[in-house]
Amino acid sequence: MKTHPFINAIAAILYIVLIALGMNYVSKHAGPDNNFLAPIAFLSLFTFSAAVMGFLFVSQPIRLYFDGKKKEAVEYFLQTLLFFGCITIILFLVVLSGVGNNK
């Protein structure tokens, strides 16, 4: 199954949005008595996120690399990073412009 680097970048952004929404929900509804479990939960989430992002960013390039398509593997990885970087820059510009502020 071959996907496009743009699809992988969008999937990464959607994953981040879901995690951010979940963390926002938890921060509003969790009580102060979660002191022991909170660091464990966050470290577990960090580890899981690293695995998800690793899969989205390097699974296809690794397949290409082991199929002997080294140049295509590097290009695919760099294109995924480029698309993800562009989306990230756009998100920062939206945040800095104040769109969505309820002031």
C-alpha positions as CSV (number, residue, x, y, z in Angstrom):
1,M,0.0,0.0,0.0
2,K,1.7,3.2,-1.2
3,T,0.4,6.5,0.1
4,H,1.3,10.0,-0.9
5,P,3.6,12.1,1.4
6,F,0.8,14.7,1.7
7,I,-1.6,12.1,3.0
8,N,0.9,11.1,5.7
9,A,1.4,14.8,6.7
10,I,-2.3,15.3,6.9
11,A,-2.7,12.1,8.9
12,A,0.0,13.4,11.3
13,I,-1.8,16.7,11.7
14,L,-5.1,15.0,12.3
15,Y,-3.5,12.8,14.9
16,I,-2.1,15.9,16.7
17,V,-5.5,17.6,16.6
18,L,-7.2,14.6,18.2
19,I,-4.5,14.4,20.9
20,A,-4.9,18.2,21.5
21,L,-8.6,17.9,21.8
22,G,-8.3,15.0,24.2
23,M,-5.8,16.8,26.3
24,N,-8.0,19.9,26.4
25,Y,-10.9,17.7,27.5
26,V,-8.9,15.9,30.2
27,S,-7.4,19.1,31.6
28,K,-10.9,20.5,32.1
29,H,-12.4,17.4,33.6
30,A,-9.5,15.8,35.6
31,G,-9.4,16.4,39.3
32,P,-6.3,17.5,41.2
33,D,-6.0,14.0,42.8
34,N,-4.4,12.5,39.6
35,N,-0.9,13.4,40.7
36,F,0.6,9.9,40.5
37,L,-1.1,8.7,37.3
38,A,-0.8,11.9,35.2
39,P,3.0,11.6,34.5
40,I,2.6,8.0,33.6
41,A,-0.2,8.8,31.3
42,F,1.7,11.6,29.6
43,L,4.8,9.6,29.2
44,S,2.8,6.7,27.7
45,L,1.1,9.2,25.3
46,F,4.5,10.6,24.3
47,T,5.8,7.0,23.6
48,F,2.7,6.1,21.6
49,S,2.8,9.4,19.7
50,A,6.5,8.7,18.8
51,A,5.5,5.3,17.4
52,V,2.6,6.8,15.4
53,M,4.7,9.6,14.0
54,G,7.5,7.2,13.2
55,F,5.1,5.0,11.3
56,L,3.6,7.9,9.4
57,F,6.9,9.4,8.5
58,V,9.2,6.5,7.9
59,S,7.2,3.3,7.1
60,Q,6.9,3.9,3.4
61,P,10.5,5.2,3.0
62,I,11.8,2.1,4.8
63,R,9.9,-0.1,2.4
64,L,11.2,1.8,-0.6
65,Y,14.8,1.6,0.8
66,F,14.6,-2.1,1.3
67,D,13.2,-2.5,-2.2
68,G,16.4,-1.0,-3.5
69,K,14.8,2.4,-4.2
70,K,17.1,4.5,-2.0
71,K,16.7,7.8,-3.9
72,E,12.9,7.5,-3.9
73,A,13.0,6.6,-0.1
74,V,14.9,9.8,0.7
75,E,12.6,11.9,-1.6
76,Y,9.5,10.4,-0.1
77,F,10.7,11.1,3.5
78,L,11.7,14.7,2.6
79,Q,8.4,15.4,0.8
80,T,6.5,14.2,3.9
81,L,8.6,16.5,6.1
82,L,8.1,19.4,3.6
83,F,4.3,19.0,3.6
84,F,4.2,18.6,7.4
85,G,6.4,21.7,7.8
86,C,4.3,23.8,5.5
87,I,1.1,22.8,7.3
88,T,2.8,23.6,10.6
89,I,3.9,27.0,9.4
90,I,0.3,27.7,8.2
91,L,-1.0,26.7,11.6
92,F,1.4,29.0,13.4
93,L,0.5,31.9,11.1
94,V,-3.2,31.3,11.8
95,V,-2.5,31.2,15.6
96,L,-0.4,34.4,15.4
97,S,-3.1,36.2,13.3
98,G,-5.5,35.7,16.1
99,V,-8.1,33.8,14.1
100,G,-10.5,32.1,16.4
101,N,-9.8,34.2,19.4
102,N,-12.9,34.9,21.5
103,K,-11.8,38.4,22.7
